[in-house]
Every structure is written in structure tokens, then in C-alpha cells.
Amino acid sequence: MRNLALLFLTATARAAPATPKWEAVKCTDPDITDAKVAADVRWESADTNTSWKAAVAAWQDYKPGEEEVKLKFPAFISDYYGGPEGWDCQDPVNTPCSTTVQCDETKHPAGAISTSFALGKDNMKAAKDSASVQNDLTSAMGALFDAWKKTQVDYLSEIFSGSNSTTLGMLDSLIRDGMMNMVPVDINLSGMVQLVQTVILGQMIPIAWSVAPAAYTPFVLKTGDACSDTMPKTLHPYMTQETHEKTGVCWNGNQFYVLTVGTYRVDVQGDTPGLPDSEPPFQPMAGGTHDVLDGKSWGGITLEDIVISSYSGYLNNGNRNGFQMSFDDSDGAVDQLMFSGGVRTPGFFSLPVCTSLWNTLMQIAGSPEGKNYYPCGVEVEKTYPVT
């Protein structure tokens, strides 16, 4: 979209003096040539809003002859301003639509400014196809990106189609007044990348677990035991020492775990002395262990982050699952502000929290997996205003 805005700008500057204004502006205009001029000032100097309306009107009247090539909307707009050929902004990997257009490459400065098309389009590039699907975090994330890729491709196809007033209005709102050209130059990009990775991966990791072929049911277990290097006796035979070591989290002196429910012949009967030929009900998830979420990979996310955020949300909700992180900070409670605690903000992670070992085992034994907050089994009751 940035390149489309530039196309609009430069196209205006090259026409002979005439009305409307955008056809008279020259590429030598100080507001066009000075890189220090704000994007919205350049946009207005080139009369790009008027130019854009004229270009859209021309598109809506466009009826190619039988012997002519039928241009798609982005290619038509570029041609309208005398810009480069081969624009197909509906294709996420189209190179011409990703190329910056200079003022002297169009008939009018408004043409160069209007090519802010490309910036917006490049900000929505599709993800690469995943090669295979395995039961680990990497491939589960790949499957998630496949779904994201399709969504972005569908969006690009629609917004650059020029097919109706709705999509044209959406595109107009994105590029109007040079908004797509207002790229900040005073931000810490490396720090921003790390922050964005942490936030996005923090949200995607639980989703990836939930859609993985292994059919994980992620949850946080608080056993009531004190922290220990060895597995509490209360968890025998429902967990192994290895799972304790890989998934255990010590917070405020209390023992927590990030787990999934076992799926192979799980037996949780209270009178069972052991679990021969079956899988203990409390299992680690692929990728949900300390060696993977070690604070160095996956945006620096750790199991401690997941436990603290999920359990804090549980406490804030009156010891119930279902806490939703609020976007409303009008009450001024600093500890409730969105992301005030980073990824440990209450509710950033929202895995179900189980605080009763016995109730959790009974949920696994007798409740359907589709039940809300399974296997913790605590649902938020509906409340109604007092009349």
C-alpha cells in the first residue's frame, strides 16, 4: 500500500498545469522532493485523495475491448498513473507490487504516493507451506500457520479485487492521508521483534497444542504439595518422576505442572495399586517441557510464564476458570492493565487450572473431553443483574 501511495504522489507531479490540482503538481515540488516532509503533508500536496477518487471512478467505468488485456484492479491503478506494469497485489509473492515507485516513474506525484498498496500488501505476506505434520510443537505451529496463510491470501484477494464499494472503502481507509507511508524511524526494531515474537508465540503455543494431531488437552495442575525435586507421593501412580522433572514448576513454594491427559488405556480408579499396561493420566506435551521452553527459544516463553499467568487469572476470577483479560483499564488498577506483567499478566495464558488432584482424576475418568475447562471441570456460573 505504501507503493500505491507513492504512485499517486509522483503521478500528479508530471502533468501539464490543468485542473484538477493533482494533474498539475510537479515532481519538483518541495513537498514532494523533501524526504523530511510528513507523509500526510505529501499526500495533501499531491491532492492524492482527489486523485484516488478519480482513479477509482475510472476503474468502475473500465470496459476493456475484445482485443485488449483485461487488467486487474492494482494493475489498472498503476497503468492509470503511468506506473510500472505487472502489478498483482492479490498475489502475496508478486514482486512488482512490492517495489517502491519513484516520482519520475509515473505521470503524477499522486501516483507514487498512492502506491502505499505495496507496504500493506507486504505486511500480509503468506507463510510457507509446512512439509509434514508431526506431534511436536514445531509442526503443530506449522499447521497453524497454514491456516493463517489461507486467511491472509483470501484477504489480499478480496481487498485488492476492486469488485465492490465495500472493498474499495476498506482500501481507501487504509491508504487515506498517507497513513501507510507513516513508517516510524525511531523505534528499536530488534527489541520490537523480540516483543512481538514473545506475544504472538505466547498466544500460538497453546493453540498449536490444541490443534496438534496428538489431541492434547493442556491444563495446569496445582497439587497442594510443597515444591520438591522428587515427585510427591500423592501423584503416584498417576505421574512419573520424569514427567515431574520435565513439567514441574515451583512458584511461591507451591508445586505446579503443565500437563495433558494421557490417551492410552488410562486407568484412574482409586483402588488401582498400579497402572500396568496403561499410560499414567498425567502426561507431558511435546514442546511443553523445560528443555524446549527454556527461555531462549520460542520467544523466551517458559513453563513458569504459563503457570503464573494462568493461575493468576484463576485467582482473579474468584478461584474459577474462565478469566478473560480485560482491555478496559478505566478503573486504573495497574496490575490489571493489559500486558502490565508481560506474558505473566493474568489471563495472557488461560489454560484450565486444576487445584484438586482427586477431582481432576474423576473428571478424566467420567467427563467428556469436550466439557469446558476439561479436565478441571470448574465452569463460571452465569450472573444476571439484580432487578
Secondary structure by P-SEA (a helix, b strand, c coil): caaaaaaaaaaaacccccccccccccccccccccccccaaaaaaaaaaaaaaaaaaaaaaacccccccccccaaaaaaaaacccccccccccccccccccccccccccaaaaaacaaaaaaaacccccccccccccaaaaaaaaaaaaaaaaaaaaaaaaccccaaaaaaaaaacccccccccccccaaaaaaaaaaaaaaaaaaaaaaaacccccccccccccccccccccccccccccaaaaaacccccccbbbbbccccccccccccccccccccccccccccccccccccccccccccaaaaaaaaaaaaaaaccccbbbbbcccccccccccccccccccccccccbbbccaaaaaaaaaccccccccccccbbbbbbbccc
